[in-house]
Amino acid sequence: MWRRRLKLGTYFRIGVYVHWSFALLVAYVAYAGYQDGVVGTVFGVTLLLGMFLCVTLHEYGHALMARRFGIETMDITLFPIGGVARLMKIPRIPWQEFLVAVAGPAVNVVIVLFLAAVLFVFSGFGLPSLGELVTQPDAIDRYIETLNSPTPLGYLMSMMLVNTALILFNMIPAFPMDGGRVLRSILAMGIEYRRATRIASYIGVVCAVVMGSLALYNGVVTAGLIAVFICYAGLSEARQVDAIEPLRDLTIRDAMLHQPPFLTMETELGELLPTLRSCPTTAVPVVGLDDFVVGILALEDVSAALREGADPTTTVGQLARHDAPILSPEESLESVVTRPLDGCRQFAVADDRGRLVGLLDLDTLRVRSGLVG
């Protein structure tokens, strides 16, 4: 249930989703605004939706800048505590990571400037001017009163404050937030990447502890949870970087099994079991004529077929996963480990003619070297 989400559409070739728990936040805001009647409820929900529209635009800033460097985005998901753009990978070149990190807050800066221009125009319709804010003691009170009112001007002012808060919050140097990635990218311009990541993650932990302490002191539970998430995510990514960096110069040929077990398409289920009992991997490449790779057979699929009482004459070709990725031996090992794998952990490796030359097993790779989580 935790993974359930609703698709809102696809824009710029990137799917946008909202997590089911977002409905709880909408319900809470609607209930909190009900004390001001229907107008308060509508205003509160509309303000919430506007805020998350700005969060979505923020995430698109990251995604579209990453695309400039050839990095696509899998999707954008909105959660009650914010949005997440899942990039295929984080840019490894420091200046590229810097630009991708600042692109999100830059979108909010543009929104703030636009709203400030609109408010400047509306200053002649009841809002005090900047000069009046300095000369008239009650000018700030008038601003606050307008801000708290369910009016178009109150909405614009609230959205301006929301985007200002998004800028300031995201630029806190707490890795892996935007500010932390900016810090890591700047450090990586002068020192080794893994060391830069560790330093950024340690600074992020300090920021998260300070944030969490202030949250607990003031009884702000949400901010405390965000602080815990920042601390966990920062340390997790630092560990991942430590694991991935040694793979940067390796190819699949360096890590694959060079003489893997394999099965032919015509092999029947009844003949299969003795072979699988001695199989060292949890998936086996399936080949056709001339060792041409046609798919891969997972042992869990065989077990499922047996539980369902499959006919003993069922062939491997019928059980195999024919849509499983087939890798090239010259492909970067890092690219396989860091890209989305659709749940696959074993991959047939074929030459440029499609013939089987090896098997990449991420599970045994993890056991042998501890590099892949």
C-alpha positions as CSV (number, residue, x, y, z in Angstrom):
1,M,0.0,0.0,0.0
2,W,2.9,2.4,0.8
3,R,3.9,2.4,-2.9
4,R,0.5,3.3,-4.3
5,R,0.3,6.5,-6.2
6,L,-2.0,8.3,-8.7
7,K,-0.7,9.5,-12.0
8,L,-1.5,13.1,-12.8
9,G,-0.2,13.1,-16.3
10,T,3.0,13.2,-18.4
11,Y,4.6,16.5,-19.2
12,F,7.9,17.0,-21.1
13,R,8.0,13.2,-21.3
14,I,8.1,12.9,-17.5
15,G,5.3,11.2,-15.6
16,V,4.0,13.1,-12.5
17,Y,2.5,11.1,-9.7
18,V,0.9,11.9,-6.3
19,H,1.3,9.5,-3.4
20,W,-1.9,8.3,-1.8
21,S,-1.0,9.9,1.6
22,F,-1.3,13.3,0.0
23,A,-5.1,12.9,0.3
24,L,-4.6,12.9,4.1
25,L,-2.9,16.3,3.9
26,V,-5.7,17.7,1.7
27,A,-8.2,16.4,4.2
28,Y,-6.3,17.9,7.1
29,V,-6.0,21.3,5.4
30,A,-9.7,21.3,4.5
31,Y,-10.7,20.5,8.1
32,A,-8.4,23.2,9.5
33,G,-9.9,25.8,7.2
34,Y,-13.4,24.8,8.0
35,Q,-13.5,27.0,11.0
36,D,-13.6,29.9,8.6
37,G,-16.5,28.3,6.7
38,V,-16.6,27.1,3.1
39,V,-14.5,30.0,1.9
40,G,-11.7,29.1,4.4
41,T,-11.8,25.5,3.3
42,V,-11.6,26.3,-0.4
43,F,-8.9,28.9,0.2
44,G,-6.8,26.5,2.3
45,V,-7.0,23.6,-0.2
46,T,-6.4,26.0,-3.2
47,L,-3.3,27.4,-1.4
48,L,-2.1,23.8,-0.8
49,L,-2.5,22.9,-4.4
50,G,-0.7,26.0,-5.5
51,M,2.1,25.3,-3.2
52,F,2.5,21.8,-4.6
53,L,2.3,23.2,-8.1
54,C,5.4,25.2,-7.2
55,V,7.1,22.1,-5.8
56,T,6.4,20.3,-9.1
57,L,7.8,23.1,-11.1
58,H,10.8,23.0,-8.7
59,E,11.4,19.4,-9.5
60,Y,11.0,20.0,-13.2
61,G,13.8,22.5,-12.9
62,H,16.1,19.7,-11.7
63,A,14.7,17.3,-14.3
64,L,15.0,19.5,-17.4
65,M,18.5,20.7,-16.4
66,A,19.6,17.1,-16.0
67,R,18.2,16.4,-19.5
68,R,20.6,19.0,-20.8
69,F,23.4,16.7,-19.7
70,G,21.8,13.6,-21.2
71,I,20.3,12.4,-17.9
72,E,16.6,11.5,-18.1
73,T,14.1,11.5,-15.2
74,M,12.1,8.4,-14.4
75,D,9.2,10.3,-12.8
76,I,8.3,13.0,-10.3
77,T,6.3,12.0,-7.2
78,L,4.5,14.4,-4.8
79,F,4.5,13.4,-1.1
80,P,3.0,15.4,1.8
81,I,6.5,16.6,2.8
82,G,7.5,17.6,-0.7
83,G,8.4,16.3,-4.2
84,V,11.0,13.9,-5.5
85,A,12.4,13.8,-9.1
86,R,14.0,10.4,-9.7
87,L,16.9,11.0,-12.0
88,M,18.4,8.1,-13.9
89,K,21.6,9.1,-12.1
90,I,23.2,12.0,-10.4
91,P,25.7,13.9,-12.6
92,R,29.2,12.9,-11.8
93,I,30.9,16.0,-13.2
94,P,30.8,18.6,-10.3
95,W,29.8,21.6,-12.4
96,Q,26.9,19.7,-13.9
97,E,25.7,18.6,-10.5
98,F,25.9,22.2,-9.4
99,L,23.7,23.4,-12.2
100,V,21.2,20.6,-11.7
101,A,21.0,21.3,-8.0
102,V,20.5,25.0,-8.3
103,A,18.0,24.7,-11.2
104,G,15.2,23.7,-8.8
105,P,15.5,26.7,-6.4
106,A,16.1,28.9,-9.5
107,V,12.6,28.1,-10.6
108,N,11.2,29.3,-7.3
109,V,13.3,32.5,-7.6
110,V,11.6,33.2,-10.9
111,I,8.2,32.5,-9.3
112,V,9.0,34.9,-6.4
113,L,10.1,37.7,-8.9
114,F,6.9,37.2,-10.9
115,L,4.7,37.4,-7.8
116,A,6.6,40.4,-6.5
117,A,5.9,42.2,-9.8
118,V,2.2,41.3,-9.6
119,L,2.1,42.6,-6.0
120,F,3.9,45.8,-7.0
121,V,1.1,46.4,-9.5
122,F,-1.5,45.7,-6.9
123,S,0.1,48.1,-4.4
124,G,-2.3,50.7,-5.7
125,F,-5.3,48.5,-4.7
126,G,-5.0,48.6,-0.9
127,L,-1.5,47.3,-0.2
128,P,1.1,49.8,1.1
129,S,4.1,50.6,-1.0
130,L,7.7,49.9,0.0
131,G,8.0,53.6,1.1
132,E,4.9,53.3,3.3
133,L,6.3,50.2,4.9
134,V,9.2,52.4,6.2
135,T,7.2,55.5,7.1
136,Q,3.9,54.1,8.4
137,P,4.0,52.0,11.5
138,D,0.7,50.2,10.7
139,A,1.8,49.2,7.2
140,I,3.2,45.9,8.2
141,D,0.1,45.1,10.1
142,R,-1.9,45.8,7.0
143,Y,0.3,43.4,5.1
144,I,-0.2,40.6,7.7
145,E,-3.9,41.2,7.7
146,T,-4.0,40.9,3.9
147,L,-1.8,37.8,4.1
148,N,-4.2,36.0,6.5
149,S,-7.3,36.9,4.5
150,P,-8.9,34.5,2.0
151,T,-8.6,37.0,-0.9
152,P,-6.7,37.0,-4.2
153,L,-4.1,39.4,-2.7
154,G,-3.8,37.1,0.3
155,Y,-3.3,34.2,-2.0
156,L,-0.6,35.9,-4.0
157,M,1.3,37.0,-0.9
158,S,1.0,33.5,0.6
159,M,2.4,32.0,-2.6
160,M,5.3,34.4,-2.5
161,L,6.1,33.4,1.1
162,V,5.8,29.7,0.2
163,N,8.3,30.0,-2.7
164,T,10.7,32.1,-0.5
165,A,10.6,29.4,2.1
166,L,11.2,26.7,-0.6
167,I,14.3,28.6,-1.7
168,L,15.7,29.0,1.8
169,F,14.9,25.5,3.0
170,N,16.2,23.7,-0.1
171,M,19.5,25.7,0.0
172,I,20.3,24.5,3.6
173,P,23.7,22.7,3.1
174,A,22.2,19.4,4.4
175,F,23.1,16.6,1.9
176,P,21.3,15.3,-0.1
177,M,19.1,18.4,-0.3
178,D,19.8,20.9,-3.0
179,G,22.1,23.0,-0.8
180,G,24.0,19.9,0.2
181,R,24.4,18.9,-3.4
182,V,25.7,22.3,-4.2
183,L,28.2,22.0,-1.4
184,R,29.3,18.5,-2.6
185,S,29.7,19.7,-6.1
186,I,31.9,22.7,-5.0
187,L,34.0,20.5,-2.7
188,A,34.4,17.9,-5.6
189,M,35.9,20.6,-7.8
190,G,38.9,20.5,-5.5
191,I,39.0,17.2,-3.7
192,E,38.3,13.5,-4.5
193,Y,34.5,12.8,-5.1
194,R,34.1,10.2,-2.3
195,R,35.7,12.5,0.2
196,A,33.6,15.4,-0.9
197,T,30.5,13.3,-0.5
198,R,31.5,12.2,3.0
199,I,32.2,15.8,4.1
200,A,28.9,16.9,2.7
201,S,27.0,14.1,4.4
202,Y,28.6,14.8,7.8
203,I,27.7,18.5,7.5
204,G,24.2,17.3,6.5
205,V,24.0,15.2,9.7
206,V,24.9,18.3,11.8
207,C,22.3,20.4,10.0
208,A,19.7,17.6,10.5
209,V,20.5,17.3,14.2
210,V,20.2,21.0,14.7
211,M,16.9,21.1,12.7
212,G,15.6,18.1,14.6
213,S,16.5,19.6,18.0
214,L,14.7,22.9,17.2
215,A,11.7,20.9,15.9
216,L,11.5,18.9,19.1
217,Y,11.9,22.0,21.2
218,N,9.1,23.8,19.4
219,G,6.9,20.7,19.1
220,V,7.0,20.7,15.3
221,V,6.7,16.9,14.5
222,T,6.8,17.3,10.7
223,A,10.1,19.2,10.7
224,G,11.6,16.5,13.0
225,L,10.6,13.8,10.6
226,I,12.1,15.7,7.7
227,A,15.3,16.0,9.8
228,V,15.4,12.3,10.4
229,F,14.9,11.6,6.6
230,I,17.7,14.0,5.7
231,C,20.1,12.3,8.0
232,Y,19.2,8.8,6.8
233,A,19.2,9.8,3.1
234,G,22.5,11.6,3.3
235,L,24.4,8.8,5.0
236,S,22.8,6.2,2.6
237,E,23.9,8.1,-0.5
238,A,27.4,8.5,1.0
239,R,27.6,4.7,1.4
240,Q,26.3,4.2,-2.1
241,V,29.0,6.5,-3.5
242,D,31.6,4.6,-1.6
243,A,30.3,1.4,-3.2
244,I,29.9,2.8,-6.7
245,E,33.1,4.8,-7.2
246,P,35.4,1.6,-7.5
247,L,33.2,0.5,-10.4
248,R,33.8,3.6,-12.5
249,D,36.6,2.1,-14.6
250,L,35.2,-1.4,-14.8
251,T,33.2,-3.0,-17.7
252,I,30.7,-5.8,-17.5
253,R,33.3,-8.1,-19.0
254,D,35.4,-7.5,-15.8
255,A,32.6,-8.7,-13.5
256,M,30.6,-11.2,-15.5
257,L,30.7,-15.0,-15.3
258,H,32.6,-16.0,-18.4
259,Q,31.3,-19.5,-18.7
260,P,27.8,-19.3,-17.3
261,P,25.2,-22.1,-17.1
262,F,22.6,-21.8,-19.8
263,L,19.5,-23.6,-21.1
264,T,18.0,-24.1,-24.5
265,M,14.5,-23.1,-25.4
266,E,13.4,-26.7,-26.1
267,T,14.4,-28.0,-22.6
268,E,11.3,-29.2,-20.9
269,L,10.3,-28.6,-17.3
270,G,10.7,-32.3,-16.4
271,E,14.3,-32.3,-17.6
272,L,15.0,-29.0,-16.0
273,L,15.0,-29.8,-12.3
274,P,18.3,-31.8,-12.1
275,T,20.1,-29.0,-13.9
276,L,18.8,-26.3,-11.6
277,R,19.7,-28.1,-8.4
278,S,23.4,-27.6,-9.2
279,C,22.9,-24.1,-10.6
280,P,25.1,-21.4,-8.8
281,T,22.9,-18.5,-9.8
282,T,19.2,-17.7,-9.3
283,A,18.6,-17.1,-13.0
284,V,19.9,-18.8,-16.1
285,P,20.3,-17.4,-19.7
286,V,18.1,-19.0,-22.3
287,V,19.5,-19.5,-25.8
288,G,18.2,-20.6,-29.2
289,L,20.2,-21.6,-32.3
290,D,23.9,-20.8,-32.4
291,D,23.8,-19.7,-28.7
292,F,21.6,-16.7,-29.6
293,V,20.2,-15.2,-26.4
294,V,16.4,-15.1,-26.3
295,G,15.8,-14.4,-22.6
296,I,16.5,-15.4,-19.1
297,L,14.9,-18.0,-16.8
298,A,14.5,-17.1,-13.1
299,L,14.3,-19.9,-10.6
300,E,11.4,-18.2,-8.9
301,D,9.4,-18.5,-12.2
302,V,10.2,-22.2,-12.2
303,S,9.0,-22.6,-8.6
304,A,5.8,-20.7,-9.4
305,A,5.1,-23.0,-12.4
306,L,5.6,-26.0,-10.3
307,R,3.3,-24.7,-7.5
308,E,0.6,-24.1,-10.2
309,G,1.0,-27.6,-11.5
310,A,2.5,-26.8,-14.9
311,D,2.7,-29.6,-17.5
312,P,6.1,-31.4,-17.3
313,T,6.4,-30.8,-21.1
314,T,6.3,-27.0,-20.6
315,T,9.5,-25.7,-22.2
316,V,12.0,-23.2,-21.0
317,G,11.1,-20.9,-23.9
318,Q,7.6,-20.7,-22.5
319,L,8.8,-19.9,-18.9
320,A,11.6,-17.5,-19.8
321,R,11.5,-13.7,-19.5
322,H,12.0,-12.6,-23.1
323,D,11.9,-8.9,-22.2
324,A,14.8,-9.0,-19.8
325,P,17.7,-6.6,-20.6
326,I,20.6,-8.1,-22.5
327,L,23.9,-6.4,-21.9
328,S,27.0,-5.8,-23.9
329,P,30.4,-6.9,-22.3
330,E,31.9,-3.5,-23.1
331,E,29.2,-1.6,-21.2
332,S,30.1,0.3,-18.1
333,L,29.4,-1.7,-14.9
334,E,28.6,1.5,-13.1
335,S,25.8,2.3,-15.6
336,V,24.1,-1.1,-14.9
337,V,24.4,-0.8,-11.1
338,T,23.0,2.8,-11.0
339,R,20.3,2.7,-13.6
340,P,16.8,1.3,-12.9
341,L,16.8,-2.5,-13.4
342,D,13.1,-3.3,-13.2
343,G,13.8,-5.7,-10.3
344,C,16.3,-7.7,-12.3
345,R,19.5,-8.9,-10.6
346,Q,20.8,-11.3,-13.3
347,F,21.5,-10.3,-16.9
348,A,22.6,-12.3,-19.9
349,V,25.6,-10.8,-21.7
350,A,25.8,-11.1,-25.4
351,D,28.3,-10.1,-28.1
352,D,27.4,-7.8,-31.1
353,R,25.9,-10.9,-32.8
354,G,23.6,-11.7,-29.9
355,R,25.5,-14.8,-28.8
356,L,25.9,-15.6,-25.1
357,V,29.3,-14.7,-23.7
358,G,28.5,-14.3,-20.0
359,L,26.2,-13.7,-17.1
360,L,26.2,-10.6,-14.9
361,D,24.9,-11.6,-11.4
362,L,24.6,-8.6,-9.1
363,D,23.9,-10.8,-6.1
364,T,27.1,-12.8,-6.4
365,L,28.9,-9.6,-7.3
366,R,27.7,-8.2,-4.0
367,V,28.9,-11.3,-2.1
368,R,32.3,-11.3,-3.8
369,S,33.1,-7.6,-3.4
370,G,30.5,-5.9,-1.3
371,L,30.1,-3.3,-4.0
372,V,26.5,-3.6,-5.0
373,G,23.6,-3.1,-2.5
